[in-house]
Amino acid sequence: MRINSIISVSIASSTILLSLLGLSSDKVNALTLAIANTTTCSLSDLDVSIACEGAFAGNDENQDLSGLFNVSNWTQYAKVDGDSGTNNGLTVNGGGTSGTWSLTGINFNSFDIMAILKGGPTFSAYLLDSAGPNWNTDGILKGNFDPGPGLSHFTIYTSAKTPQPVPEPLTILGTGLALGLGGLFKSKQKQKLEG
């Protein structure tokens, strides 16, 4: 009975604390940090990013990332723990809160590619169209909500792009034939009018 009371008080306290801090549920089933005047991600946090979302509370590894950048099937491709290391073509070098990175062996035309920077109690997501060279943790928060915690891990997620339909050879041939016959007809009409 006493344990149930403690659990109930803990849950109620957590709910009140989250409410006071301005934390709310987000589309990725993570808690997004929506506290006024806090840092959010920026494209400058990862030089080649084309979009970013976050910072989110928690750890990307135990979150449902579906919906980030309107993609529903992200799969972890490579992960480097800490601010330096190599895994599956991902190389990260750093000094705690900033550094360089590269990614080899992946075709950016065939996959949607997302990088996650995790540090402190938060993470941010960055959509990529190429790799490297610089990263920093200004878009994630320390436990006191100041930006720039040390990097916990740098993770790459991928999702196969839907292939674009290629015109059928007969369609191309038919279009070419129609244009050719149209040009021939117009030429004959012009000759009749001149003659």
Helices and strands as residue ranges (DSSP letters): H 2-21, E 23-25, E 31-33, G 43-45, E 49-57, G 60-62, G 68-70, E 75-81, E 85-87, E 90-94, E 98-103, E 111-119, E 122-128, E 134-136, E 153-160, H 169-194
